[in-house]
Amino acid sequence: MSDLIKLGIGERPWLPTPSTEIVEVFGRYNMPITGLIKQDDKLFVFDCVEGHVMAGNVWVYAHVDANEAQRLQEAHGDEFPRLFDEAFTGKRIMVALAVNTRIRSGAPVEDEAIKQVGLLKAIFDQLADGLDSANETKNAMEQLVNC
């Protein structure tokens, strides 16, 4: 069974499926931007890593076990950012692109890619690959329509 979160196109990034529940919000900016959620009896941390005040933004999700979640919930001061960063380390994560607070697309990002180029570059590369694929599909459909 996968430890990747499920994403629903059109859902809110902090509640990526109708059955997802918020456990705790760690940070807000007109919306929850950092927190802990539960989906299908699994816990996940989420973070809006880019575009907090823009129409488009990028979100990441990582599975955490109950002990990791508890440590995050009980963390104070400088301990919290360290533990939160660790929650995304050494794991395959899910990235989502949202526009106007609705998920538009998502894809997994492998730990190896993150180790090689860093989190933000690995996310950007994955999103760019997805956009390239979508553009190729659009062009192919356009050719079919115009035949």
DSSP file with accessible surface (Angstrom, degrees, kcal/mol):
  #  RESIDUE AA STRUCTURE BP1 BP2  ACC     N-H-->O    O-->H-N    N-H-->O    O-->H-N    TCO  KAPPA ALPHA  PHI   PSI    X-CA   Y-CA   Z-CA
    1    1 A M              0   0  213      0, 0.0     2,-0.1     0, 0.0     0, 0.0   0.000 360.0 360.0 360.0 139.0    0.0    0.0    0.0
    2    2 A S        -     0   0   62      1,-0.1     0, 0.0     2,-0.1     0, 0.0  -0.412 360.0-150.9 -76.3 145.9    1.3    3.4   -0.9
    3    3 A D        +     0   0   87     -2,-0.1    60,-0.4     2,-0.1     2,-0.4   0.118  65.4 111.2 -97.8  18.2    2.3    6.1    1.6
    4    4 A L  S    S-     0   0   27     58,-0.1    58,-0.1    89,-0.1    -2,-0.1  -0.754  72.0-116.7 -92.7 141.9    1.3    8.8   -0.8
    5    5 A I        -     0   0    5     -2,-0.4     2,-0.4    56,-0.1    56,-0.1  -0.364  26.6-119.1 -70.3 152.0   -1.6   11.0   -0.1
    6    6 A K        -     0   0  122     -2,-0.1     2,-0.4    88,-0.0    -1,-0.1  -0.786  26.7-155.1 -91.9 139.7   -4.6   10.9   -2.6
    7    7 A L        -     0   0   41     -2,-0.4     2,-0.5    99,-0.0    10,-0.2  -0.936   4.5-151.5-116.7 139.6   -5.4   14.2   -4.3
    8    8 A G    >   -     0   0   18      8,-2.2     3,-2.3    -2,-0.4    95,-0.3  -0.943  24.0-122.2-110.0 122.8   -8.8   15.2   -5.7
    9    9 A I  T 3  S+     0   0  118     -2,-0.5    95,-0.2     1,-0.3     3,-0.1  -0.400 101.3  22.3 -61.1 130.9   -8.8   17.6   -8.7
   10   10 A G  T 3  S+     0   0   33     93,-3.0    -1,-0.3     1,-0.3     2,-0.1   0.312  98.6 120.0  92.1  -7.3  -10.9   20.6   -7.6
   11   11 A E  S <  S-     0   0   58     -3,-2.3    92,-3.0     5,-0.2    -1,-0.3  -0.437  74.4 -93.9 -85.9 162.5  -10.4   20.0   -3.9
   12   12 A R  B >   -A   15   0A  81      3,-0.6     3,-1.4    90,-0.2    90,-0.2  -0.545  32.0-126.7 -71.6 139.8   -8.8   22.4   -1.4
   13   13 A P  T 3  S+     0   0    0      0, 0.0    -1,-0.1     0, 0.0    89,-0.1   0.817 110.6  51.0 -61.4 -30.3   -5.1   21.6   -0.9
   14   14 A W  T 3  S+     0   0   32      1,-0.3    19,-0.0    18,-0.1    -2,-0.0   0.596 122.4  33.2 -84.7  -7.8   -5.5   21.5    2.8
   15   15 A L  B <  S+A   12   0A  57     -3,-1.4    -3,-0.6    22,-0.1    -1,-0.3  -0.623  76.7 176.4-138.3  73.8   -8.4   19.0    2.4
   16   16 A P        +     0   0    0      0, 0.0    -8,-2.2     0, 0.0    -5,-0.2   0.528  66.9  25.2 -71.5  -5.0   -7.3   17.1   -0.7
   17   17 A T  S >  S-     0   0   18    -10,-0.2     3,-1.5    -5,-0.1    -5,-0.0  -0.972  85.7-110.3-144.2 159.7  -10.2   14.7   -0.7
   18   18 A P  T 3  S+     0   0  115      0, 0.0    -1,-0.0     0, 0.0     0, 0.0   0.815 118.7  50.9 -60.7 -27.0  -13.8   14.9    0.7
   19   19 A S  T 3  S+     0   0   69      2,-0.1    21,-0.2    -3,-0.0     2,-0.2   0.519  84.5 110.4 -90.7  -3.1  -12.9   12.3    3.4
   20   20 A T    <   -     0   0   10     -3,-1.5     2,-0.4    19,-0.1    19,-0.2  -0.478  53.6-156.7 -72.3 140.6   -9.7   14.0    4.5
   21   21 A E  E     -B   38   0B 120     17,-2.7    17,-2.8    -2,-0.2     2,-0.4  -0.949  16.0-123.4-120.0 140.5   -9.8   15.5    8.0
   22   22 A I  E     +B   37   0B  69     -2,-0.4    15,-0.2    15,-0.2     3,-0.1  -0.682  26.2 177.6 -78.8 128.4   -7.7   18.4    9.5
   23   23 A V  E     -     0   0B  60     13,-2.8     2,-0.3    -2,-0.4    14,-0.2   0.834  68.7 -13.6 -93.6 -47.8   -6.0   17.2   12.6
   24   24 A E  E     -B   36   0B  70     12,-2.0    12,-3.1     0, 0.0     2,-0.6  -0.966  54.1-141.3-158.3 140.2   -4.1   20.4   13.3
   25   25 A V  E     +B   35   0B  43     -2,-0.3    10,-0.3    10,-0.2     3,-0.1  -0.918  16.9 178.5-102.0 122.8   -3.2   23.6   11.5
   26   26 A F  E     +     0   0B  51      8,-2.3     2,-0.3    -2,-0.6     9,-0.2   0.692  68.5  16.6 -94.0 -25.6    0.3   24.8   12.3
   27   27 A G  E     -B   34   0B  20      7,-2.0     6,-2.7     2,-0.0     7,-1.6  -0.996  62.0-169.4-151.4 146.5    0.3   27.9   10.0
   28   28 A R  E     +B   32   0B 164     -2,-0.3     2,-0.1     4,-0.3     7,-0.0  -0.974  17.2 171.0-134.5 151.7   -2.2   30.1    8.2
   29   29 A Y  S    S-     0   0  116      2,-2.6    -2,-0.0    -2,-0.3     0, 0.0  -0.627  92.3 -44.0-154.6  85.6   -2.2   32.9    5.6
   30   30 A N  S    S+     0   0  161     -2,-0.1    -2,-0.0    23,-0.0    23,-0.0   0.438 142.1  27.5  64.8  -3.0   -5.8   33.5    4.6
   31   31 A M  S    S-     0   0   15    -17,-0.0    -2,-2.6     0, 0.0     2,-0.2  -0.932 109.9 -72.9-168.0 161.6   -6.0   29.7    4.5
   32   32 A P  E     +B   28   0B   8      0, 0.0    -4,-0.3     0, 0.0     3,-0.1  -0.518  49.8 169.0 -64.6 129.2   -4.3   26.8    6.3
   33   33 A I  E     +     0   0B  22     -6,-2.7    15,-2.3     1,-0.4     2,-0.3   0.556  64.2  30.2-118.0 -14.7   -0.8   26.6    4.8
   34   34 A T  E    S+BC  27  47B  19     -7,-1.6    -8,-2.3    13,-0.2    -7,-2.0  -0.986  81.0 108.5-145.0 131.6    0.9   24.2    7.1
   35   35 A G  E     -BC  25  46B   0     11,-1.9    11,-2.3    -2,-0.3     2,-0.4  -0.983  56.9 -86.9-176.3-170.7   -0.6   21.4    9.0
   36   36 A L  E     +BC  24  45B   1    -12,-3.1   -13,-2.8    -2,-0.3   -12,-2.0  -0.987  39.2 178.6-126.3 127.4   -1.4   17.8    9.8
   37   37 A I  E     -BC  22  44B   0      7,-3.0     7,-2.7    -2,-0.4     2,-0.4  -0.885  20.5-136.8-129.1 162.9   -4.3   15.9    8.2
   38   38 A K  E     +BC  21  43B  75    -17,-2.8   -17,-2.7    -2,-0.3     2,-0.4  -0.980  22.1 172.0-123.3 132.2   -5.7   12.4    8.3
   39   39 A Q  E >  S- C   0  42B   5      3,-2.8     3,-1.6    -2,-0.4   -19,-0.1  -0.980  72.0 -13.7-141.3 124.5   -6.8   10.4    5.2
   40   40 A D  T 3  S-     0   0   83     -2,-0.4     3,-0.1     1,-0.3    -1,-0.1   0.911 127.9 -53.7  51.2  47.0   -7.8    6.8    5.2
   41   41 A D  T 3  S+     0   0  143      1,-0.2     2,-0.4    -3,-0.0    -1,-0.3   0.666 117.2 113.0  63.5  16.9   -6.4    6.3    8.7
   42   42 A K  E <   -C   39   0B  40     -3,-1.6    -3,-2.8    23,-0.0     2,-0.4  -0.935  61.5-133.3-116.5 147.4   -3.0    7.7    7.7
   43   43 A L  E     +CD  38  64B  34     21,-0.6    21,-2.4    -2,-0.4     2,-0.3  -0.791  24.3 179.9-100.5 141.2   -1.4   10.9    8.9
   44   44 A F  E     -CD  37  63B   2     -7,-2.7    -7,-3.0    -2,-0.4     2,-0.3  -0.997  20.4-142.2-138.4 142.1    0.2   13.4    6.5
   45   45 A V  E     -CD  36  62B   0     17,-2.6    17,-1.9    -2,-0.3     2,-0.3  -0.753  23.0-165.7 -94.9 150.2    1.9   16.8    6.9
   46   46 A F  E     -CD  35  61B   0    -11,-2.3   -11,-1.9    -2,-0.3     2,-0.3  -0.965   9.7-179.1-134.7 155.7    1.3   19.4    4.3
   47   47 A D  E     -CD  34  60B  36     13,-1.9    13,-2.4    -2,-0.3     2,-1.0  -0.971  29.4-133.6-153.8 136.2    2.9   22.7    3.4
   48   48 A C  E     + D   0  59B   0    -15,-2.3    11,-0.3    -2,-0.3     4,-0.1  -0.835  29.9 179.6 -86.6 105.8    2.3   25.4    0.9
   49   49 A V  E     +     0   0B  26      9,-1.8     2,-0.3    -2,-1.0    10,-0.2   0.639  59.9  18.5 -88.9 -14.8    5.9   25.8   -0.3
   50   50 A E  E    S+ D   0  58B 109      8,-1.3     8,-2.3    -3,-0.1    -1,-0.2  -0.979 109.9  27.4-156.9 139.4    5.4   28.5   -2.9
   51   51 A G    >   +     0   0    5     -2,-0.3     3,-1.6     6,-0.2    -1,-0.1   0.779  52.0 161.6  87.9  30.8    2.8   31.1   -3.8
   52   52 A H  T 3  S+     0   0   69      1,-0.3   -23,-0.1    -4,-0.1     5,-0.1   0.839  84.1  29.1 -51.6 -38.2    1.1   31.9   -0.5
   53   53 A V  T 3  S+     0   0  102      3,-0.1    -1,-0.3   -23,-0.0     2,-0.2   0.275 107.5  90.2-109.9  12.8   -0.3   35.1   -1.8
   54   54 A M  S <  S-     0   0  120     -3,-1.6    46,-0.1     2,-0.2    -4,-0.0  -0.618  83.9-115.4-106.2 165.2   -0.6   34.2   -5.5
   55   55 A A  S    S+     0   0   60     -2,-0.2    45,-3.0    45,-0.1    46,-0.5   0.864 105.6  50.0 -66.2 -34.4   -3.5   32.7   -7.4
   56   56 A G  E    S+ E   0  99B  28     43,-0.2     2,-0.3    44,-0.1    43,-0.2  -0.860  71.9 169.1-106.9 138.5   -1.3   29.6   -8.1
   57   57 A N  E     - E   0  98B   5     41,-2.6    41,-2.9    -2,-0.4     2,-0.4  -0.972  27.9-127.8-146.5 162.5    0.6   27.8   -5.4
   58   58 A V  E     -DE  50  97B  21     -8,-2.3    -9,-1.8    -2,-0.3    -8,-1.3  -0.937  22.8-169.5-116.7 132.8    2.5   24.6   -4.8
   59   59 A W  E     -DE  48  96B   0     37,-2.7    37,-2.6    -2,-0.4     2,-0.3  -0.901   5.2-158.9-122.5 147.0    1.8   22.2   -2.0
   60   60 A V  E     -DE  47  95B   1    -13,-2.4   -13,-1.9    -2,-0.3     2,-0.4  -0.944   5.0-167.5-125.9 150.5    3.8   19.2   -0.6
   61   61 A Y  E     -DE  46  94B   2     33,-2.3    33,-2.2    -2,-0.3     2,-0.4  -0.998   4.7-178.6-137.1 138.1    2.5   16.2    1.4
   62   62 A A  E     -D   45   0B   2    -17,-1.9   -17,-2.6    -2,-0.4     2,-0.2  -1.000  29.0-117.3-138.4 140.8    4.4   13.6    3.3
   63   63 A H  E     -D   44   0B  44     29,-0.4     2,-0.3   -60,-0.4   -19,-0.3  -0.511  33.3-174.0 -71.7 138.1    3.2   10.6    5.3
   64   64 A V  E     -D   43   0B   1    -21,-2.4   -21,-0.6    -2,-0.2     2,-0.1  -0.976  19.3-126.7-130.1 149.0    4.1   10.6    9.0
   65   65 A D     >  -     0   0   75     -2,-0.3     4,-2.5   -23,-0.1     5,-0.2  -0.369  38.0 -95.3 -86.2 174.7    3.6    8.0   11.6
   66   66 A A  H  > S+     0   0   68      1,-0.2     4,-2.5     2,-0.2     5,-0.2   0.864 124.3  52.4 -60.4 -37.0    1.8    8.6   14.9
   67   67 A N  H  > S+     0   0  100      2,-0.2     4,-2.5     1,-0.2    -1,-0.2   0.920 110.1  47.5 -66.8 -43.8    5.1    9.3   16.8
   68   68 A E  H  > S+     0   0   38      2,-0.2     4,-2.2     1,-0.2    -2,-0.2   0.922 112.8  50.1 -61.4 -43.9    6.2   11.9   14.2
   69   69 A A  H  X S+     0   0    2     -4,-2.5     4,-2.4     1,-0.2    -2,-0.2   0.925 110.8  48.8 -61.3 -44.6    2.8   13.6   14.4
   70   70 A Q  H  X S+     0   0   96     -4,-2.5     4,-1.8     1,-0.2    -1,-0.2   0.920 109.4  51.8 -63.7 -42.0    2.9   13.7   18.2
   71   71 A R  H  X S+     0   0  119     -4,-2.5     4,-0.8     1,-0.2    -1,-0.2   0.910 110.9  48.9 -61.2 -40.7    6.4   15.2   18.2
   72   72 A L  H >< S+     0   0    5     -4,-2.2     3,-0.7     1,-0.2    -1,-0.2   0.922 110.7  50.2 -63.3 -43.8    5.3   17.9   15.8
   73   73 A Q  H 3< S+     0   0   76     -4,-2.4    -1,-0.2     1,-0.2    -2,-0.2   0.800 116.7  41.0 -66.9 -26.8    2.2   18.7   17.8
   74   74 A E  H 3< S+     0   0  111     -4,-1.8    -1,-0.2    -5,-0.2    -2,-0.2   0.474  89.7 118.8 -99.1  -3.3    4.2   19.0   21.0
   75   75 A A    <<  -     0   0   15     -4,-0.8     2,-0.3    -3,-0.7    -3,-0.0  -0.287  42.7-165.5 -68.8 149.0    7.2   20.9   19.5
   76   76 A H    >   -     0   0  147      4,-0.0     3,-1.7    -2,-0.0     4,-0.2  -0.962  45.6 -23.2-133.0 150.6    8.2   24.3   20.7
   77   77 A G  T >  S-     0   0   62     -2,-0.3     3,-1.0     1,-0.3    -2,-0.0  -0.182 126.8  -4.7  57.6-136.0   10.4   27.1   19.4
   78   78 A D  T 3> S+     0   0  150      1,-0.2     4,-1.3     2,-0.2    -1,-0.3   0.639 123.3  74.9 -68.0 -15.1   13.2   26.1   17.0
   79   79 A E  H <> S+     0   0   85     -3,-1.7     4,-2.6     1,-0.2    -1,-0.2   0.883  88.0  60.0 -66.1 -36.9   12.3   22.4   17.5
   80   80 A F  H <> S+     0   0   48     -3,-1.0     4,-3.0    -4,-0.2     5,-0.2   0.955 104.2  45.0 -61.6 -53.7    9.2   22.7   15.3
   81   81 A P  H  > S+     0   0   63      0, 0.0     4,-2.5     0, 0.0    -1,-0.2   0.895 114.4  51.3 -60.1 -34.7   10.8   23.8   12.0
   82   82 A R  H  X S+     0   0  121     -4,-1.3     4,-2.2     2,-0.2    -2,-0.2   0.960 114.1  42.3 -64.5 -48.0   13.5   21.1   12.4
   83   83 A L  H  X S+     0   0   13     -4,-2.6     4,-1.5     2,-0.2    -1,-0.2   0.886 113.3  53.2 -66.2 -37.5   11.0   18.4   13.0
   84   84 A F  H  X S+     0   0   11     -4,-3.0     4,-0.6    -5,-0.2     3,-0.3   0.937 109.9  47.3 -65.2 -44.3    8.7   19.7   10.2
   85   85 A D  H >< S+     0   0  106     -4,-2.5     3,-1.3    -5,-0.2     4,-0.3   0.910 109.3  54.9 -60.9 -40.9   11.6   19.6    7.7
   86   86 A E  H >< S+     0   0   90     -4,-2.2     3,-1.4     1,-0.3    -1,-0.2   0.813  95.5  67.3 -62.9 -29.2   12.6   16.1    8.9
   87   87 A A  H 3< S+     0   0    2     -4,-1.5    -1,-0.3    -3,-0.3    -2,-0.2   0.756 106.0  41.8 -64.0 -22.6    9.0   15.0    8.1
   88   88 A F  T X< S+     0   0   15     -3,-1.3     3,-0.6    -4,-0.6     2,-0.4   0.376  95.8 104.3-102.2   2.4    9.7   15.5    4.4
   89   89 A T  T <  S+     0   0   98     -3,-1.4     3,-0.1    -4,-0.3    22,-0.1  -0.693  85.4   5.0 -94.3 135.2   13.2   14.0    4.5
   90   90 A G  T 3  S+     0   0   49     -2,-0.4     2,-0.3     1,-0.2    -1,-0.2   0.731 107.3 105.3  73.3  23.6   14.1   10.6    3.1
   91   91 A K  S <  S-     0   0   45     -3,-0.6     2,-0.4    20,-0.1    -1,-0.2  -0.946  76.2-112.2-134.5 154.6   10.6   10.0    1.7
   92   92 A R        -     0   0  110     -2,-0.3   -29,-0.4    18,-0.1     2,-0.3  -0.713  47.3-167.4 -77.2 131.0    8.7    9.9   -1.5
   93   93 A I  E     - F   0 109B   0     16,-2.4    16,-3.1    -2,-0.4     2,-0.4  -0.784  19.5-123.0-121.1 167.1    6.4   12.9   -1.3
   94   94 A M  E     -EF  61 108B  21    -33,-2.2   -33,-2.3    -2,-0.3     2,-0.4  -0.906  21.7-162.3-109.5 138.5    3.4   14.2   -3.2
   95   95 A V  E     -EF  60 107B   0     12,-2.6    12,-2.2    -2,-0.4     2,-0.4  -0.934   5.7-167.9-118.4 142.9    3.4   17.6   -4.8
   96   96 A A  E     -EF  59 106B   0    -37,-2.6   -37,-2.7    -2,-0.4     2,-0.5  -0.990  15.0-146.3-131.4 144.0    0.2   19.5   -6.0
   97   97 A L  E     -EF  58 105B  42      8,-2.7     7,-3.3    -2,-0.4     8,-1.5  -0.935  22.7-170.6-104.9 126.9   -0.3   22.5   -8.0
   98   98 A A  E     -EF  57 103B   0    -41,-2.9   -41,-2.6    -2,-0.5     2,-0.4  -0.937  11.1-165.7-120.4 143.7   -3.3   24.6   -7.0
   99   99 A V  E >  S-EF  56 102B  38      3,-2.5     3,-1.0    -2,-0.4   -43,-0.2  -0.999  79.9  -5.6-128.4 128.1   -5.0   27.5   -8.7
  100  100 A N  T 3  S-     0   0  104    -45,-3.0    -1,-0.1    -2,-0.4   -44,-0.1   0.911 131.9 -56.1  52.3  46.4   -7.5   29.7   -6.8
  101  101 A T  T 3  S+     0   0   40    -46,-0.5     2,-0.4     1,-0.2    -1,-0.2   0.679 116.5 110.4  59.5  29.2   -7.3   27.4   -3.8
  102  102 A R  E <  S-F   99   0B  97     -3,-1.0    -3,-2.5   -90,-0.2   -90,-0.2  -0.995  73.9-112.9-131.7 133.6   -8.3   24.3   -5.9
  103  103 A I  E     +F   98   0B   1    -92,-3.0   -93,-3.0    -2,-0.4    -5,-0.3  -0.439  34.2 173.0 -65.6 129.0   -6.0   21.4   -6.8
  104  104 A R  E     -     0   0B 149     -7,-3.3     2,-0.3     1,-0.4    -6,-0.2   0.700  62.9 -12.3-104.9 -35.5   -5.3   21.3  -10.5
  105  105 A S  E     -F   97   0B  48     -8,-1.5    -8,-2.7   -97,-0.1    -1,-0.4  -0.983  56.5-169.7-160.8 164.8   -2.7   18.5  -10.7
  106  106 A G  E     +F   96   0B  39     -2,-0.3   -10,-0.2   -10,-0.3   -99,-0.0  -0.987   4.5 176.3-158.2 158.8   -0.3   16.4   -8.6
  107  107 A A  E     -F   95   0B  19    -12,-2.2   -12,-2.6    -2,-0.3     2,-0.1  -0.973  33.5-102.0-161.3 151.0    2.5   14.0   -8.9
  108  108 A P  E     -F   94   0B  40      0, 0.0     2,-0.5     0, 0.0   -14,-0.2  -0.459  26.4-151.3 -74.9 150.4    4.9   12.1   -6.7
  109  109 A V  E     -F   93   0B   1    -16,-3.1   -16,-2.4    -2,-0.1     2,-0.2  -0.996  18.7-128.7-122.6 124.5    8.5   13.3   -6.2
  110  110 A E     >  -     0   0   94     -2,-0.5     4,-1.7   -18,-0.2     3,-0.4  -0.452  10.7-128.1 -75.7 145.8   11.1   10.7   -5.5
  111  111 A D  H  > S+     0   0   28      1,-0.2     4,-2.7     2,-0.2     5,-0.2   0.864 109.1  59.4 -58.0 -38.0   13.4   11.0   -2.5
  112  112 A E  H  > S+     0   0  106      1,-0.2     4,-2.0     2,-0.2    -1,-0.2   0.902 104.2  49.6 -62.0 -39.7   16.4   10.4   -4.8
  113  113 A A  H  > S+     0   0   35     -3,-0.4     4,-2.3     2,-0.2     5,-0.4   0.910 111.0  50.2 -64.3 -40.6   15.5   13.4   -6.9
  114  114 A I  H  X S+     0   0   24     -4,-1.7     4,-2.4     1,-0.2    -2,-0.2   0.924 110.3  50.0 -64.0 -42.7   15.2   15.5   -3.7
  115  115 A K  H  < S+     0   0  137     -4,-2.7    -1,-0.2     1,-0.2    -2,-0.2   0.881 113.7  46.5 -62.1 -37.8   18.6   14.3   -2.5
  116  116 A Q  H  < S+     0   0  141     -4,-2.0    -2,-0.2    -5,-0.2    -1,-0.2   0.898 133.7   7.8 -74.5 -42.5   20.2   15.2   -5.9
  117  117 A V  H  < S-     0   0   69     -4,-2.3     4,-0.4     1,-0.2    -3,-0.2   0.452 106.6-102.2-123.4  -3.4   18.8   18.7   -6.5
  118  118 A G     X  -     0   0   32     -4,-2.4     4,-2.4    -5,-0.4     5,-0.2  -0.034  40.7 -75.7  94.8 159.8   17.0   19.8   -3.4
  119  119 A L  H  > S+     0   0   53      1,-0.2     4,-2.5     2,-0.2     5,-0.2   0.941 125.2  44.4 -61.0 -54.3   13.3   19.9   -2.6
  120  120 A L  H  > S+     0   0  100      1,-0.2     4,-2.7     2,-0.2    -1,-0.2   0.911 115.9  46.8 -64.4 -39.9   12.2   23.0   -4.5
  121  121 A K  H  > S+     0   0  101     -4,-0.4     4,-2.9     2,-0.2    -1,-0.2   0.917 112.3  50.6 -67.5 -40.7   14.1   22.1   -7.7
  122  122 A A  H  X S+     0   0    4     -4,-2.4     4,-2.1     2,-0.2    -2,-0.2   0.911 112.6  47.4 -63.5 -39.3   12.8   18.5   -7.6
  123  123 A I  H  X S+     0   0    4     -4,-2.5     4,-2.7    -5,-0.2     5,-0.2   0.945 112.5  48.7 -64.9 -48.2    9.3   19.8   -7.2
  124  124 A F  H  X S+     0   0  131     -4,-2.7     4,-2.8     1,-0.2    -2,-0.2   0.924 110.9  50.7 -58.4 -45.0    9.8   22.3  -10.1
  125  125 A D  H  X S+     0   0   52     -4,-2.9     4,-2.3     1,-0.2    -1,-0.2   0.915 111.4  48.0 -61.1 -41.9   11.2   19.6  -12.3
  126  126 A Q  H  X S+     0   0   61     -4,-2.1     4,-2.0     2,-0.2    -2,-0.2   0.925 113.3  46.9 -66.2 -43.9    8.3   17.3  -11.6
  127  127 A L  H  X S+     0   0   25     -4,-2.7     4,-2.5     2,-0.2    -2,-0.2   0.901 111.0  52.6 -64.4 -39.3    5.7   20.0  -12.3
  128  128 A A  H  X S+     0   0   26     -4,-2.8     4,-2.6    -5,-0.2    -2,-0.2   0.915 107.7  51.5 -63.4 -40.8    7.6   21.0  -15.5
  129  129 A D  H  X S+     0   0   91     -4,-2.3     4,-2.3     1,-0.2    -1,-0.2   0.916 110.7  49.0 -60.7 -42.8    7.5   17.4  -16.7
  130  130 A G  H  X S+     0   0   38     -4,-2.0     4,-2.5     2,-0.2    -2,-0.2   0.907 110.8  49.1 -64.0 -40.7    3.7   17.4  -16.1
  131  131 A L  H  X S+     0   0  105     -4,-2.5     4,-2.5     2,-0.2    -2,-0.2   0.903 110.0  51.9 -66.2 -38.4    3.2   20.7  -17.9
  132  132 A D  H  X S+     0   0   91     -4,-2.6     4,-2.4     2,-0.2    -2,-0.2   0.931 111.1  47.5 -62.3 -44.4    5.2   19.4  -20.9
  133  133 A S  H  X S+     0   0   67     -4,-2.3     4,-2.3     1,-0.2    -2,-0.2   0.914 111.9  49.7 -63.0 -42.9    3.1   16.2  -21.0
  134  134 A A  H  X S+     0   0   60     -4,-2.5     4,-2.6     1,-0.2    -1,-0.2   0.906 110.6  50.3 -63.5 -39.7   -0.1   18.3  -20.8
  135  135 A N  H  X S+     0   0   82     -4,-2.5     4,-2.6     2,-0.2    -2,-0.2   0.906 109.4  50.6 -65.9 -40.2    1.1   20.5  -23.6
  136  136 A E  H  X S+     0   0  132     -4,-2.4     4,-2.3     2,-0.2    -1,-0.2   0.916 111.6  48.2 -62.8 -42.5    1.9   17.5  -25.8
  137  137 A T  H  X S+     0   0   82     -4,-2.3     4,-2.6     2,-0.2     5,-0.2   0.927 110.9  51.0 -63.3 -43.8   -1.6   16.1  -25.1
  138  138 A K  H  X S+     0   0  109     -4,-2.6     4,-2.6     1,-0.2    -2,-0.2   0.933 111.0  48.2 -59.0 -46.4   -3.2   19.5  -25.9
  139  139 A N  H  X S+     0   0   61     -4,-2.6     4,-2.2     1,-0.2    -1,-0.2   0.903 111.4  49.9 -63.5 -40.8   -1.3   19.7  -29.2
  140  140 A A  H  X S+     0   0   50     -4,-2.3     4,-1.9     2,-0.2    -1,-0.2   0.921 112.4  47.2 -64.2 -41.8   -2.2   16.2  -30.2
  141  141 A M  H  X S+     0   0  116     -4,-2.6     4,-2.5     1,-0.2    -2,-0.2   0.903 109.5  54.2 -66.4 -39.0   -5.9   16.9  -29.5
  142  142 A E  H  X S+     0   0   99     -4,-2.6     4,-2.1     1,-0.2    -1,-0.2   0.905 107.4  50.6 -61.5 -39.7   -5.7   20.1  -31.4
  143  143 A Q  H  < S+     0   0  139     -4,-2.2     4,-0.4     1,-0.2    -1,-0.2   0.901 110.4  49.6 -65.1 -39.5   -4.4   18.3  -34.4
  144  144 A L  H >< S+     0   0  131     -4,-1.9     3,-1.0     1,-0.2    -2,-0.2   0.917 111.5  48.4 -64.1 -42.9   -7.2   15.8  -34.2
  145  145 A V  H 3< S+     0   0  117     -4,-2.5    -1,-0.2     1,-0.2    -2,-0.2   0.869 112.2  49.1 -65.6 -37.7   -9.8   18.5  -34.0
  146  146 A N  T 3<        0   0  121     -4,-2.1    -1,-0.2    -5,-0.2    -2,-0.2   0.396 360.0 360.0 -85.9   1.2   -8.4   20.4  -36.9
  147  147 A C    <         0   0  138     -3,-1.0    -3,-0.1    -4,-0.4    -4,-0.0  -0.346 360.0 360.0 -69.5 360.0   -8.2   17.3  -39.2
